[in-house]
Amino acid sequence: MKNLFFYPHHSGVVCSNSNSTIPVVSFAPKMTGSLANLKSNLHVCTPNPGNLIHSESPSRIFNCDFNNSSKGNLSALIKKFENINEAASFIDSQYDALILSFANDIRVGWQSPDHLLFAELFYQLNVKIFIFGLGMQDEISGGLEALTENMQEFLKSVKENAVFVGVRGESTGKWLKQQGIDNCVVLGCPSIFRSPSNILSAIKKSRKRALNNVVTAGYIHSKVRHKPLQKLLTREDINCSYIFQNDLFSVFNNEIYNEDLNFYNFDTQTVNHDYVSKRLQKIHGNEQPFERYCYFTNTYSWFMFNSMSDLFIGDRLHAAISALLSGVPSILIYSDLRVKEIADFYSIPSISLDMLESYSLEEILMDKFSEEALEKFEKTYKNRLFDFYEICSRHGLEFIMDQEIKSLAN
């Protein structure tokens, strides 16, 4: 398969030199620096930049004819046609397969119009459909009837039409199997396979247990969620930076800085430190231990920033994965199934949020970066990588890093 259509479209980069009928539809315009301008361009990176990590990874993993493949907004493409049949005919004529990356879409009480739109499309397509990264937010009591109608239809459609439904972890896989979705396969989040050499480098560096420069991410707008992480990092004499995701817009939930051109520096990908400090002082009633506040609109800036750090420890799944992809040792904090099943699936060093206040950072590193833990992480990661490679290759997908993976196997 050479001509592939990748979804979601969020990439934060421009691609104009393409022969594809539908080239990349997202791009990164120059930000002016105001909060309003940042919000107006969220179609580039979504309100949660963590989505950049998983959404662009399949197009960085699977080989294709880059000039005749696309990365686009699938729902917007469908709506350009008179009906679903016309959209399906167009896609069949242009592409060999659809590659779709999802996240914690299986949630009680939540749905998107896109779920139903995609379900209707899948029934009409002849091209191969591959689903990756689908997961549950939390444990679900009951069967499909516990979900919204749109999500039920989506799951029924991928059961009948997808080559396979790649899911994040064992809990999601077990639940879907119980619902009769037998083509689901536990593959984890594909983003972690984007750069195997950097993941293995992060594991090797973990043995040094360096603590000079630490980076974190979490839910800084929440007193309950942020307090344990803040207390842990405040006790340490270290340089620490904070990476905002969608919590940025919860911290700044009024219009005070909407037109202030000094709010955000697009070139350094940082939020004004004084503005953040004042808001967090008001929310938490104390001073925060962070020297820098970042908000990334593209993955390469994010990876470069990570690479200058010694450690990531935080309460955000894809921030932790981005650090590992940058070759940085990481400890993932979890408080729900969504994160824990990923950590368990790969044996990523992890700790529950409610345990943070019981240990110093050095004690956590001694435990989570023990030789036994790191050997388990490396072994598990390689096994998951080889399984991912074998299953995808068996169904006709080709890998950009084919030789790298084969060399690891040998």
Residue pairs with C-beta under 8 A, 6 or more apart in sequence:
1 64
1 96
1 97
1 128
1 396
1 397
1 398
2 64
2 65
2 68
2 69
2 96
3 64
3 65
3 68
3 69
3 94
3 95
3 96
4 59
4 62
4 64
4 69
4 70
4 95
4 96
4 97
4 98
4 99
5 22
5 69
5 70
5 71
5 72
5 74
5 91
5 94
5 95
5 97
5 98
5 99
6 58
6 59
6 69
6 70
6 71
6 72
6 99
6 101
7 55
7 71
7 72
7 73
7 74
7 98
7 99
7 100
7 101
8 46
8 51
8 55
8 73
8 74
8 100
8 101
9 24
9 25
9 26
9 55
9 71
9 72
9 73
9 74
10 26
10 43
10 44
10 45
10 46
10 51
10 52
10 55
10 56
11 24
11 26
11 44
11 52
11 55
11 56
11 59
11 71
11 298
12 26
12 28
12 44
12 45
12 52
12 56
12 297
12 298
12 299
13 24
13 26
13 27
13 28
13 298
14 24
14 27
14 28
15 23
15 24
15 27
15 71
16 23
18 24
18 66
18 67
18 70
19 67
19 68
20 67
20 68
20 69
20 70
20 94
21 70
21 94
22 70
22 72
22 77
22 94
23 70
23 72
24 70
24 71
24 72
25 72
25 73
25 76
26 43
26 44
26 71
26 73
27 44
28 41
28 44
28 297
28 298
29 41
29 44
30 266
31 37
31 38
31 41
31 264
31 266
31 297
32 261
32 266
33 260
33 261
33 262
33 263
33 264
33 265
33 266
34 257
34 258
34 259
34 260
34 261
34 263
34 264
35 252
35 257
35 258
35 259
35 260
35 263
35 264
36 258
36 259
37 264
38 263
38 264
38 295
39 249
41 297
44 297
45 51
45 52
45 296
45 297
45 298
46 52
46 55
47 246
47 249
48 245
48 246
49 245
49 295
49 296
49 297
49 302
50 245
50 316
50 317
50 318
50 319
50 322
51 103
51 318
52 296
52 298
52 299
52 302
52 318
53 191
53 299
53 302
53 318
53 321
53 322
53 325
54 101
54 103
54 133
54 189
54 190
54 191
54 318
55 101
56 71
56 299
57 101
57 190
57 191
57 193
57 194
58 99
58 101
58 132
58 190
59 71
59 99
60 194
60 400
61 190
61 193
61 194
61 399
61 400
61 401
62 99
62 392
62 397
62 398
62 399
62 400
63 398
63 399
63 400
63 402
64 398
69 95
70 94
70 95
74 98
74 100
74 114
74 118
74 121
75 113
75 114
75 117
75 118
77 87
77 91
78 84
78 87
78 117
78 121
80 87
81 87
81 90
84 120
84 121
84 124
85 124
87 121
87 124
88 121
88 124
88 125
88 126
91 98
91 121
91 125
91 127
92 125
92 126
92 127
95 127
96 127
96 128
97 127
97 128
97 129
97 130
97 396
97 397
98 125
98 127
98 128
98 129
98 130
99 130
99 132
100 118
100 129
100 130
100 131
100 132
101 132
101 133
101 190
102 131
102 132
102 133
102 134
102 135
103 133
103 134
103 135
104 135
104 136
104 137
104 168
104 338
105 112
105 115
105 134
105 135
105 151
105 154
106 134
106 135
106 136
106 137
106 140
106 147
106 151
106 155
106 172
106 175
107 136
107 137
107 138
107 147
107 151
108 137
108 138
108 140
108 146
108 147
109 148
110 137
110 148
110 151
111 147
111 148
111 149
111 150
111 151
112 150
113 150
115 150
115 151
115 153
115 154
116 149
116 150
116 153
116 154
118 154
118 157
119 150
119 153
119 154
119 156
119 157
119 158
120 157
122 129
122 157
122 158
122 160
122 161
122 162
123 157
123 160
123 161
125 161
128 163
128 395
128 396
129 158
129 161
129 162
129 163
130 162
130 163
130 164
130 166
130 392
130 395
130 397
131 158
131 162
131 164
131 165
131 166
132 166
132 187
132 189
132 190
133 166
133 167
133 168
133 189
133 190
133 191
134 165
134 166
134 167
134 168
134 172
134 184
135 167
135 168
135 169
135 172
135 189
135 338
135 341
135 342
136 168
136 171
136 172
136 175
136 337
136 338
136 341
137 336
137 337
137 338
138 336
138 337
138 338
139 171
139 337
140 146
140 147
140 175
143 178
143 179
144 152
144 155
144 156
144 179
145 152
147 155
155 176
155 179
155 181
158 165
158 181
158 183
159 165
159 180
159 181
159 182
159 183
162 183
163 183
163 395
164 183
164 184
164 185
164 391
164 395
165 176
165 181
165 183
165 184
165 185
166 184
166 185
166 186
166 187
166 190
167 173
167 176
167 184
167 185
167 186
167 187
168 186
168 188
168 189
168 338
168 341
168 342
168 345
169 186
169 188
169 341
169 342
169 344
169 345
170 186
170 341
170 344
170 345
171 337
171 341
172 184
172 186
172 341
173 184
173 185
173 186
176 184
177 184
185 391
186 345
187 384
187 387
187 388
187 391
188 342
188 345
188 346
188 384
188 388
189 317
189 318
189 321
189 342
190 388
191 318
191 321
191 325
192 199
192 321
192 324
192 325
192 346
192 381
193 384
193 385
193 388
194 325
195 325
195 401
196 381
196 385
196 401
196 404
196 405
196 408
197 404
198 324
198 325
198 326
198 327
199 324
199 325
199 327
199 381
200 378
200 381
200 408
201 327
202 323
202 324
202 326
202 327
202 328
202 329
202 330
203 329
203 374
203 377
203 378
203 381
205 327
205 328
205 329
206 329
206 349
206 369
206 374
207 369
207 371
207 374
208 310
208 329
209 329
209 362
209 365
209 366
209 369
210 310
210 311
210 329
211 236
211 238
211 310
211 311
211 361
211 362
211 365
212 238
212 239
212 310
213 238
213 239
213 240
213 241
213 308
213 309
213 310
213 311
214 233
214 236
214 238
214 239
214 240
214 241
214 309
214 310
214 311
214 312
214 313
214 361
215 240
215 241
215 242
215 243
215 305
215 306
215 309
215 311
215 312
215 314
215 323
215 328
216 229
216 233
216 240
216 241
216 242
216 243
216 312
216 313
216 314
216 315
216 319
217 242
217 243
217 244
217 245
217 312
217 314
217 315
217 316
217 319
217 320
218 225
218 226
218 229
218 242
218 247
218 314
218 315
218 316
218 333
219 225
219 226
219 247
219 315
220 226
220 242
220 244
220 247
220 251
220 280
220 288
221 247
221 250
221 251
221 283
222 247
222 250
223 283
223 284
225 315
225 335
225 353
226 284
227 284
228 353
228 354
228 356
228 357
229 313
229 314
229 315
229 333
229 353
229 356
230 284
230 286
230 288
230 289
231 356
231 357
232 313
232 356
232 357
232 360
232 361
232 364
233 240
233 289
233 361
234 289
235 360
235 361
236 360
236 361
238 361
239 291
240 289
240 290
240 291
241 290
241 291
241 292
241 293
241 294
241 305
241 309
242 288
242 290
242 292
242 293
242 294
243 294
243 295
243 296
243 302
243 314
243 316
243 319
244 251
244 271
244 293
244 294
244 295
245 295
245 316
245 319
248 271
248 295
251 276
251 279
251 280
251 283
252 263
252 275
252 279
257 263
257 275
260 275
262 272
262 275
263 271
263 272
263 275
264 270
264 271
264 272
264 295
265 271
265 272
266 297
269 294
269 295
269 296
269 297
269 301
269 302
269 305
270 292
270 293
270 294
270 295
271 293
271 294
271 295
273 291
273 292
273 293
276 293
277 287
277 288
280 288
281 287
294 302
294 305
296 302
296 305
299 322
302 322
302 326
303 322
303 325
303 326
304 326
306 312
306 322
306 323
306 325
306 326
306 328
307 326
307 327
307 328
309 323
309 328
310 328
310 329
311 328
311 329
311 330
311 331
311 365
312 319
312 320
312 323
312 324
312 328
312 329
312 330
312 331
313 330
313 331
313 333
313 361
313 364
314 320
314 332
314 333
315 333
315 334
315 335
315 339
315 353
317 332
317 338
317 339
317 342
320 330
320 331
320 332
320 348
321 330
323 329
323 330
324 330
324 348
329 369
330 348
330 349
331 349
331 350
331 351
331 364
331 365
331 368
332 339
332 342
332 343
332 348
332 349
332 350
332 351
333 339
333 350
333 351
333 352
333 353
333 356
334 340
334 343
334 350
334 351
334 352
334 353
335 352
335 353
335 354
339 350
340 350
340 352
342 348
343 349
343 350
344 350
345 380
345 384
346 377
346 380
346 381
346 384
347 373
347 376
347 377
347 379
347 380
347 381
348 377
349 368
349 369
349 373
349 374
349 377
350 368
351 364
351 368
356 364
359 367
367 373
382 408
385 405
385 408
386 405
386 408
386 409
389 399
389 405
392 399
393 399
399 405
